[in-house]
Each structure stands twice: as C-alpha cells, then as structure tokens.
Amino acid sequence: MITGGTDGIGAAVARALFSRGDRAVVIGTDPRKGARLLREAADSPGTASFRQADLGSVAENRRIIRELTEKHPEIDGLVLCARYFQTRRTVTPEGFEHNFALFYLSRFLLSHGMIGALAKGDRPVVVNVAGPGQDTPIDWADLQNENYDGVRAMFATGRYNDLLGVDFARRHGDGPVRYVLFQPGPTATSFAGEYDAPTARFVEHQKATAKPATEVVPPILGLLDAPPAEPVSAFGTHARIAIRDDPAAAARLAAITEQLLGSG
Ligand SMILES: NC(=O)c1ccc[n+]([C@@H]2O[C@H](COP(=O)([O-])OP(=O)(O)OC[C@H]3O[C@@H](n4cnc5c(N)ncnc54)[C@H](OP(=O)(O)O)[C@@H]3O)[C@@H](O)[C@H]2O)c1
C-alpha cells in the first residue's frame, strides 16, 4: 500500500514491487498517472491497482482506510510518500493547513487506521518516507504554520512524523507492526507542488542534480522484506540514523492530533 505511489519515490517502489511479482496498491490524485502504472504492471509478474484520493482530506483518508482494509484484510507494508509543497499557505475545506493535513494528519490516520490489517500481514511494517534526523523544533503555539514559510513548514511537519513513529511504537510496540522513519535525502522526483520563482529554480536544480528515485528503492525494499526488530527505527539510504525520540512530545502531539480530529 503506497501513498504518493503515482510519482517519485512511491512510484519507483511500486514498479519494483510489481516487477518482482508482488501486489502494489497505489494512492494518488492523478488518474492518468495511475493508469500509466497499471499499463506497466500489466506486463509484469505482479499486479497493481490504483485508488484516487485527496489525502489532504480527513474524510478521504477515512474512506480509503475503510475501502482498502475491506478489500485487503491483510496488508504487509504501508509506504507513506504523499506530499505537496506550497510556497503559500492554504487551508483545506476541513480547516487544516494543507501541509499539516497531507504530510502529517493523513499519515497519522493511515498508520493507526490500517493497524488491524497490518497486524494480520506477513512481517508488517509502516515505512514513513519523510525527513527524520532533522532537528526542527516544534512550535506548540503554531502547529499549523500560521506564521508560514513553505520550507520551514515542511521540515516542521517532518518532525511531527518522527513523533508519530515514536507514539505509534509506544501504543503498538508489543504487536507485530514495525514503524520505520525513512529519510531518502535529495532525490530527483516530480517535487509535486506550487512554487514561487526562486523555489522553482531550486527545484529544477534538484531535479537535474539529485540521485534518481530508483536509487532509493533497494533500501526501502530491504526494510519491507526484513523489517528491523525495534518497534520504531530510522534509516537514511545507506545507514541507520538517530531518532530524536521525545516520548513526552510524541504523546503531547498525539493527544492534540486526536482532539483536532475529533472536532475536525
Ligand atoms: N525528493 C526528495 O528530495 C525528498 C527528500 C527528502 C524527503 N522526501 C520525502 O519523500 C517522500 C516522497 O517524495 P517524492 O519527492 O518522491 O514525491 P513527489 O515526486 O513530489 O510525489 C508526490 C506524490 O504525492 C502524491 N500526492 C500529492 N498530493 C496528494 C494528495 N492531496 N493526495 C494524495 N496524494 C497526493 C502525488 O500523486 P499525484 O501526482 O497522483 O497527485 C505523488 O504521487 C515525501 O514524503 C517527501 O517528503 C523527498
């Protein structure tokens, strides 16, 4: 199960999975990209299916969890890759800052919402592809980036994902599901988003110079095939990295998140 599976790192992981005979379910917003992957999968030993969803919406995440866990009661791996950069702050129709909604709330909902199906899977693991290892401090008074800077919001939200992994392990660490935070480092992908001119120039430079997404695939496949023993761990493309695990902050963020979702 791969969110953001229609492009970039997620699509590269999906291709590798169906090419070796696995079943990949990809989630994205663009049906043309979904159809392209399905065409590629048709000639491969494995299978692919596509679900269209705007994961910036809480209701859509809940729909996807319901539909996919009904259709796939056993899930071996959940790879979280969906993201969308915005130079300017926007708010979803449900009232959440967009980066917070897509890059964090969706991952919170999917990680916890798929736990039943994951627990029945074979060596089940969640691989949250984001930015562990960054030390962006949490601004508890401004979790949804009112004081907006697109890059800072992305790093801050990456930090929320670290804490999601820490809190997930506290809740579910006695069970079979492992949680891995994965930092791909600079990678040439679609860099989906809306950029102002200076950021767009930087992104074009990244696309031209960074490593291809296929280079990130082997370590992610390795984690899917043989998840680490620890309930939560963090990896870069070549090695383990430290988790800045702050259990008190993780519990605090989870409590705030649940409150927001209760009223969101
Ligand atoms: N690339 C890098 O240099 C880099 C560095 C560090 C960390 N990362 C992390 O790696 C992960 C993957 O990044 P990437 O660069 O491979 O991504 P990408 O090429 O920008 O692709 C983003 C994916 O997210 C999907 N998406 C965007 N908005 C969505 C929405 N509202 N609902 C559902 N899906 C949505 C897109 O699907 P559609 O096009 O179908 O909408 C696409 O499949 C991200 O979490 C990112 O933070 C990347």
The ligand as an SDF file (V2000), in Angstrom:
LIG
                    3D

 48 52  0  0  0  0  0  0  0  0999 V2000
   12.5710   14.0860   -3.2780 N   0  0  0  0  0  0  0  0  0  0  0  0
   13.3680   14.4490   -2.2970 C   0  0  0  0  0  0  0  0  0  0  0  0
   14.4440   15.0380   -2.4970 O   0  0  0  0  0  0  0  0  0  0  0  0
   12.9780   14.1290   -0.8680 C   0  0  0  0  0  0  0  0  0  0  0  0
   13.8850   14.4850    0.1510 C   0  0  0  0  0  0  0  0  0  0  0  0
   13.5310   14.2080    1.4770 C   0  0  0  0  0  0  0  0  0  0  0  0
   12.3190   13.6050    1.7480 C   0  0  0  0  0  0  0  0  0  0  0  0
   11.4620   13.2760    0.7340 N   0  0  0  0  0  0  0  0  0  0  0  0
   10.1730   12.6440    1.0770 C   0  0  0  0  0  0  0  0  0  0  0  0
    9.9330   11.5390    0.2340 O   0  0  0  0  0  0  0  0  0  0  0  0
    8.5120   11.3760    0.0320 C   0  0  0  0  0  0  0  0  0  0  0  0
    8.2550   11.1790   -1.4390 C   0  0  0  0  0  0  0  0  0  0  0  0
    8.6980   12.3540   -2.0870 O   0  0  0  0  0  0  0  0  0  0  0  0
    8.8310   12.4600   -3.6700 P   0  0  0  0  0  0  0  0  0  0  0  0
    9.7940   13.5680   -3.9010 O   0  0  0  0  0  0  0  0  0  0  0  0
    9.0660   11.1150   -4.2350 O   0  0  0  0  0  0  0  0  0  0  0  0
    7.3500   12.9450   -4.0600 O   0  0  0  0  0  0  0  0  0  0  0  0
    6.8010   13.5600   -5.4270 P   0  0  0  0  0  0  0  0  0  0  0  0
    7.5620   13.1030   -6.6160 O   0  0  0  0  0  0  0  0  0  0  0  0
    6.6430   15.0390   -5.2130 O   0  0  0  0  0  0  0  0  0  0  0  0
    5.3730   12.8740   -5.4940 O   0  0  0  0  0  0  0  0  0  0  0  0
    4.3930   13.2150   -4.5660 C   0  0  0  0  0  0  0  0  0  0  0  0
    3.3380   12.1520   -4.5740 C   0  0  0  0  0  0  0  0  0  0  0  0
    2.3080   12.5890   -3.6600 O   0  0  0  0  0  0  0  0  0  0  0  0
    1.0540   12.4700   -4.3040 C   0  0  0  0  0  0  0  0  0  0  0  0
    0.1380   13.4930   -3.8060 N   0  0  0  0  0  0  0  0  0  0  0  0
    0.3030   14.8430   -3.8370 C   0  0  0  0  0  0  0  0  0  0  0  0
   -0.7720   15.4570   -3.3160 N   0  0  0  0  0  0  0  0  0  0  0  0
   -1.6260   14.4620   -2.9250 C   0  0  0  0  0  0  0  0  0  0  0  0
   -2.8950   14.4410   -2.3130 C   0  0  0  0  0  0  0  0  0  0  0  0
   -3.5390   15.5800   -1.9700 N   0  0  0  0  0  0  0  0  0  0  0  0
   -3.4870   13.2460   -2.0780 N   0  0  0  0  0  0  0  0  0  0  0  0
   -2.8720   12.0930   -2.4290 C   0  0  0  0  0  0  0  0  0  0  0  0
   -1.6520   12.0470   -2.9960 N   0  0  0  0  0  0  0  0  0  0  0  0
   -1.0490   13.2110   -3.2450 C   0  0  0  0  0  0  0  0  0  0  0  0
    1.3490   12.6510   -5.7870 C   0  0  0  0  0  0  0  0  0  0  0  0
    0.3530   11.9850   -6.5220 O   0  0  0  0  0  0  0  0  0  0  0  0
   -0.4620   12.6690   -7.7460 P   0  0  0  0  0  0  0  0  0  0  0  0
    0.5490   13.3020   -8.6350 O   0  0  0  0  0  0  0  0  0  0  0  0
   -1.2070   11.4960   -8.3220 O   0  0  0  0  0  0  0  0  0  0  0  0
   -1.3530   13.6340   -7.0580 O   0  0  0  0  0  0  0  0  0  0  0  0
    2.6830   11.9360   -5.9300 C   0  0  0  0  0  0  0  0  0  0  0  0
    2.4750   10.5610   -6.1460 O   0  0  0  0  0  0  0  0  0  0  0  0
    7.8650   12.6300    0.6100 C   0  0  0  0  0  0  0  0  0  0  0  0
    7.2600   12.3280    1.8270 O   0  0  0  0  0  0  0  0  0  0  0  0
    8.9970   13.5840    0.8290 C   0  0  0  0  0  0  0  0  0  0  0  0
    8.7870   14.3990    1.9500 O   0  0  0  0  0  0  0  0  0  0  0  0
   11.7670   13.5280   -0.5660 C   0  0  0  0  0  0  0  0  0  0  0  0
  1  2  1  0
  2  3  2  0
  2  4  1  0
  4  5  1  0
  4 48  2  0
  5  6  2  0
  6  7  1  0
  7  8  2  0
  8  9  1  0
  8 48  1  0
  9 10  1  0
  9 46  1  0
 10 11  1  0
 11 12  1  0
 11 44  1  0
 12 13  1  0
 13 14  1  0
 14 15  2  0
 14 16  1  0
 14 17  1  0
 17 18  1  0
 18 19  2  0
 18 20  1  0
 18 21  1  0
 21 22  1  0
 22 23  1  0
 23 24  1  0
 23 42  1  0
 24 25  1  0
 25 26  1  0
 25 36  1  0
 26 27  1  0
 26 35  1  0
 27 28  2  0
 28 29  1  0
 29 30  1  0
 29 35  2  0
 30 31  1  0
 30 32  2  0
 32 33  1  0
 33 34  2  0
 34 35  1  0
 36 37  1  0
 36 42  1  0
 37 38  1  0
 38 39  2  0
 38 40  1  0
 38 41  1  0
 42 43  1  0
 44 45  1  0
 44 46  1  0
 46 47  1  0
M  CHG  2   8   1  16  -1
M  END
$$$$
